[in-house]
Amino acid sequence: MIALRLFSLGYLLVMGFLATQLQAADTSKPPGTAVVVSTARLAQFADRIEALGTLRANESVALTASVAEIVSAIHFDDGDRVEKDQVLVEMTSDEEHALLEEAHASSREAYRQYKRVMSLETQGTAAKSLLDERRREWETARARLAAIESRLADRLIKAPFAGVLGLRDLSVGALVEPGDLITTLDDDSVMKLELQVPATYIEALRPGLGVVAGARAYQGRRFEGEVKAIDSRVDEATRAIRVRALLPNPNRILKPGMLMQVELLKEPRETLIIPEEALMPLGDRQYVLVVDPADGNRVARREVMTGGRRPGEVEIMAGLKPGEQVITQGTLKARPGEQVVVAAVDDGTRPLDELLESLSGPDQ
């Protein structure tokens, strides 16, 4: 009898211990599936029209000679930056400079004679005809000086605007003829971006429309500008319209002739966006799994209406409110009506592999 009582007491102790262990195990088990969520937020958004464009300098000119003459002096080197009206090439001789000095002297002397006779004529000691003769001599000297200066100007190549020069294609002593290329000059402070846009987007095109461009030469860099003008005609062959945009180039790294990948930002607006991986397509409908912290992180499936997209994000037109949390990782294991564990919040600053590591747990 005593042995039976001892056995019963031992049995109760063992069962109590096992029950305690099972209760502890149940307490340590997570209440639900671990997921990563993201918060629906308002952000600036714009529809994108993609195109290819070619850069042109804001102003560009090929400098050539207008007379047949021998180059006497060169005042620039390859790739120099020059100011407006800076003399680049001289094609003058000592004789021409001497003629210019002579014309200046003759003009000054003719002007002095004219002023002297004018004073005498005012005092009544000189004839009016003599004053007219001195005026004619002065005007003739001025005309001769202007003619010599004009001939010399044809023999001076000046920069018509400030910019950067190209490669020099001549040397001192070379004989140049009209039309011979001396160098190129580009104003690269602002670049013109020429692109062809399908005519189907013509309603959205307007001056001032935002532009974002990139080039393979500068991976990861984005250049922002705006549309300056739109052509008045649609190309009959391509059914595209020519658009010109302006891109500021303060660092002078963009060069004429570069090919650019262009995005036109139409209809800029503030809208609700979420990560694209939160969407769960079903037929022609889109759903998301919403986590409600006020209800113990219970999951609810909700249909949403999507709008435009950009890399990694989608616009939500209806079905969500700002601040609501949607599941981005763990959607295959989460079930509507069940509670989940929010392992991490995806705010766009953490890499994907780090977010996936946060999902590892006893139930994974």
C-alpha positions in Angstrom: 0.0 0.0 0.0 2.8 2.3 0.9 4.6 1.4 -2.4 1.5 2.2 -4.3 1.2 5.6 -2.8 4.9 6.3 -3.5 4.4 5.3 -7.1 1.4 7.6 -7.5 3.3 10.5 -6.0 6.2 9.9 -8.3 3.9 9.7 -11.3 2.3 13.0 -10.4 5.7 14.7 -10.0 6.8 13.5 -13.4 3.6 14.6 -15.2 3.8 18.0 -13.5 7.4 18.4 -14.7 6.5 17.4 -18.3 3.5 19.8 -18.2 5.8 22.7 -17.1 8.2 21.9 -19.9 5.5 21.8 -22.5 4.1 25.1 -21.2 7.5 26.7 -21.4 8.0 25.4 -25.0 4.6 26.9 -26.0 5.5 30.2 -24.5 8.8 30.4 -26.4 7.1 29.6 -29.7 6.4 32.7 -31.8 2.8 33.6 -32.1 2.9 33.6 -35.9 4.9 33.8 -39.2 7.8 36.2 -39.3 7.4 38.8 -42.0 8.9 42.0 -43.3 6.6 45.0 -43.7 6.7 48.4 -45.4 4.7 51.5 -44.6 2.6 53.0 -47.4 3.8 56.6 -47.8 3.1 59.8 -49.8 5.9 60.7 -52.2 6.5 62.7 -55.3 5.8 60.7 -58.4 5.7 61.2 -62.1 4.9 59.1 -65.2 7.9 58.4 -67.3 8.4 58.6 -71.1 11.6 56.9 -72.1 13.6 58.0 -75.2 17.1 58.4 -76.5 18.7 61.8 -77.1 21.8 63.4 -78.5 23.7 66.3 -76.8 24.4 69.5 -78.6 26.3 72.5 -77.4 24.2 75.5 -76.4 26.1 77.5 -79.1 28.5 75.9 -81.6 30.4 77.2 -84.5 33.2 76.0 -86.9 35.7 78.9 -87.2 37.0 79.4 -90.8 38.9 82.0 -92.7 37.1 84.5 -94.9 40.2 85.5 -97.0 43.1 83.8 -98.6 46.1 84.8 -96.4 49.1 83.4 -94.5 48.8 82.8 -90.8 51.1 85.2 -88.9 50.2 84.4 -85.3 48.1 81.9 -83.3 46.9 82.8 -79.8 45.3 79.6 -78.6 46.0 75.9 -78.0 44.0 72.8 -78.2 41.0 72.8 -75.8 41.5 76.3 -74.4 38.7 78.2 -72.9 38.3 81.6 -74.4 36.2 84.7 -73.8 34.0 86.6 -76.3 35.9 88.7 -78.9 39.3 87.1 -77.9 41.7 87.1 -80.8 42.5 83.6 -81.8 44.4 83.8 -85.1 46.1 86.7 -87.0 46.7 86.8 -90.7 48.1 90.3 -90.9 51.4 91.7 -92.1 53.6 94.6 -90.9 52.6 96.6 -94.0 48.9 96.4 -93.0 49.6 97.5 -89.5 51.6 100.4 -90.8 48.7 101.4 -93.1 46.4 101.3 -90.1 48.7 103.6 -88.1 48.9 106.0 -91.0 45.1 106.1 -91.3 44.8 106.8 -87.6 47.3 109.6 -87.8 45.6 111.1 -90.9 42.2 110.9 -89.2 43.4 112.7 -86.1 45.2 115.4 -88.1 42.1 116.0 -90.3 40.0 116.4 -87.2 42.4 119.0 -85.7 42.3 121.0 -88.9 38.6 120.9 -89.0 38.2 122.1 -85.4 40.8 124.9 -86.0 39.0 126.2 -89.1 35.6 126.0 -87.2 37.0 128.3 -84.5 38.2 130.7 -87.1 34.9 130.6 -89.0 33.1 131.4 -85.8 35.3 134.5 -85.3 34.7 135.6 -88.9 38.3 135.2 -90.1 37.8 132.1 -92.3 35.5 131.4 -95.2 32.6 129.0 -94.9 33.9 127.1 -97.9 37.2 126.4 -96.2 35.3 124.9 -93.2 33.3 122.7 -95.6 36.6 121.6 -97.3 38.2 120.6 -93.9 35.0 118.7 -92.9 35.2 116.8 -96.1 38.8 115.9 -95.6 38.1 114.7 -92.0 35.2 112.5 -93.2 37.3 111.1 -96.0 40.1 110.2 -93.5 37.6 108.5 -91.2 36.2 106.4 -94.1 39.7 105.4 -95.1 40.4 104.3 -91.5 37.2 102.3 -91.4 38.1 100.6 -94.7 41.5 99.5 -93.4 40.1 98.4 -90.1 37.5 96.3 -92.0 40.2 94.6 -94.1 42.2 93.9 -90.9 39.1 92.5 -89.2 38.8 89.9 -92.0 42.4 88.8 -91.1 41.7 88.5 -87.4 39.7 85.4 -86.2 37.9 86.2 -83.0 35.8 84.1 -80.6 32.1 85.1 -81.3 31.1 83.9 -77.8 32.8 82.4 -74.7 33.4 78.7 -74.7 35.8 75.8 -75.2 37.9 75.4 -78.4 38.5 72.1 -80.2 41.7 70.9 -81.8 43.9 73.3 -83.7 44.1 72.4 -87.4 46.8 74.9 -88.6 50.2 76.3 -87.8 51.9 79.7 -88.2 53.0 80.2 -91.8 50.2 78.1 -93.3 48.2 79.5 -96.2 44.5 79.4 -95.4 41.7 79.9 -97.9 38.1 80.8 -97.4 36.2 77.9 -95.9 39.3 76.2 -94.4 38.5 74.9 -90.9 40.7 76.5 -88.2 39.0 75.1 -85.1 35.6 74.6 -83.4 34.1 76.6 -80.5 31.4 75.3 -78.2 29.5 77.0 -75.4 29.1 74.0 -73.1 27.8 75.8 -70.0 24.3 74.5 -70.9 23.7 71.5 -73.2 20.9 71.1 -75.7 19.4 67.6 -75.6 17.7 66.6 -78.9 15.3 63.7 -78.7 12.5 62.0 -80.7 9.3 61.3 -78.8 6.5 59.2 -80.2 3.6 61.3 -81.3 1.3 59.3 -79.0 2.7 61.4 -76.1 2.2 64.7 -77.8 -0.6 65.8 -75.4 1.7 65.4 -72.4 4.6 67.4 -73.9 5.0 71.0 -73.0 7.9 73.5 -72.2 9.0 73.2 -68.6 8.4 69.4 -68.4 11.1 67.8 -66.2 13.8 65.6 -67.8 16.2 63.1 -66.2 19.1 61.8 -68.4 21.9 59.4 -68.0 24.9 58.3 -70.1 26.9 55.0 -70.2 30.1 57.1 -69.7 28.8 58.3 -66.3 27.2 55.2 -64.7 25.0 56.0 -61.8 24.9 59.8 -62.4 21.7 61.5 -63.3 21.4 64.9 -65.1 18.3 66.9 -64.6 16.9 69.6 -66.8 13.6 70.6 -68.5 12.0 70.8 -71.9 12.8 74.0 -73.7 10.9 73.7 -77.0 8.8 71.2 -79.0 8.9 71.1 -82.8 5.8 72.2 -84.7 5.8 69.1 -87.0 5.6 65.4 -86.6 8.0 63.4 -88.7 6.0 61.5 -91.3 8.4 58.6 -91.5 8.9 57.9 -87.8 5.6 59.4 -86.4 7.8 61.1 -83.8 8.1 64.7 -82.8 11.4 66.4 -82.1 11.8 67.8 -78.5 14.7 70.0 -77.3 15.6 70.0 -73.6 18.2 72.0 -71.7 20.7 70.3 -69.2 22.9 72.5 -67.0 26.5 71.5 -67.3 28.4 73.4 -64.5 31.2 70.9 -64.3 31.6 70.8 -68.1 31.6 67.0 -68.2 28.9 66.6 -70.8 30.2 66.7 -74.4 28.4 67.4 -77.7 27.5 64.3 -79.5 27.0 62.0 -76.5 24.1 59.6 -76.5 21.8 59.9 -73.5 19.0 57.7 -72.1 16.2 60.1 -71.3 13.1 60.0 -69.1 10.5 62.7 -69.5 8.6 63.3 -66.2 5.0 64.0 -67.1 2.2 64.7 -64.7 4.3 65.2 -61.5 2.2 64.7 -58.4 2.2 63.6 -54.7 0.8 60.1 -54.4 0.7 57.0 -52.3 3.5 54.4 -53.1 4.5 51.0 -51.7 7.3 48.5 -52.7 6.4 46.6 -55.8 7.1 43.2 -54.2 4.1 43.8 -51.9 1.7 43.2 -54.8 0.0 39.8 -55.1 -1.6 39.5 -58.6 -4.7 37.3 -59.0 -6.0 37.4 -62.6 -6.4 41.0 -63.6 -6.6 42.2 -60.0 -3.9 43.2 -57.5 -4.0 42.4 -53.8 -1.8 43.2 -50.7 -1.6 41.8 -47.2 -2.1 44.5 -44.7 -0.9 44.1 -41.1 -2.9 45.8 -38.4 -0.7 46.5 -35.2 -3.9 47.5 -33.3 -5.2 44.0 -33.7 -2.1 42.1 -32.6 -0.5 42.2 -36.1 -3.4 40.4 -37.7 -3.3 40.0 -41.5 -6.0 41.1 -43.9 -6.0 40.7 -47.7 -7.1 43.8 -49.5 -7.6 44.6 -53.2 -5.8 47.8 -54.4 -5.9 49.8 -57.6 -2.4 50.5 -59.0 -1.2 53.4 -61.1 2.2 54.2 -62.5 5.4 52.3 -61.7 9.1 53.1 -61.2 12.0 50.8 -60.3 11.0 49.0 -57.1 7.9 51.1 -56.4 4.3 51.2 -57.5 1.6 53.9 -57.2 -1.6 53.0 -55.3 -4.6 54.8 -56.5 -7.2 53.2 -54.1 -7.3 50.5 -51.4 -4.7 51.8 -49.0 -4.2 54.8 -46.7 -0.9 56.5 -45.7 0.7 54.8 -42.7 -0.7 51.3 -43.3 1.7 48.5 -43.3 1.9 45.9 -46.1 3.9 42.7 -46.1 6.8 42.7 -48.6 8.6 39.5 -47.5 6.8 36.4 -46.2 3.6 36.8 -48.3 3.6 33.1 -49.2 3.4 31.9 -45.6 1.2 34.6 -44.1 -2.5 33.9 -44.1 -5.4 36.3 -43.9 -6.9 36.4 -40.4 -3.8 35.0 -38.7 -1.4 37.0 -36.5 2.2 37.5 -37.7 5.5 38.7 -36.2 7.0 41.8 -37.7 10.6 40.8 -38.0 11.7 44.0 -39.8 10.4 47.2 -41.4 11.6 47.9 -44.9 12.2 51.6 -45.1 14.4 51.4 -48.2 17.7 51.9 -46.4 18.5 48.2 -45.6 19.7 45.7 -48.2 17.5 42.8 -49.2 19.8 40.0 -47.9 19.7 41.7 -44.4 15.9 41.8 -44.4 15.7 38.1 -45.5 18.0 37.1 -42.6 15.6 38.7 -40.2 12.9 36.2 -41.3 14.9 33.2 -40.0 13.3 31.7 -36.9 11.9 28.5 -35.4 9.0 28.5 -37.8 10.9 29.1 -41.0 
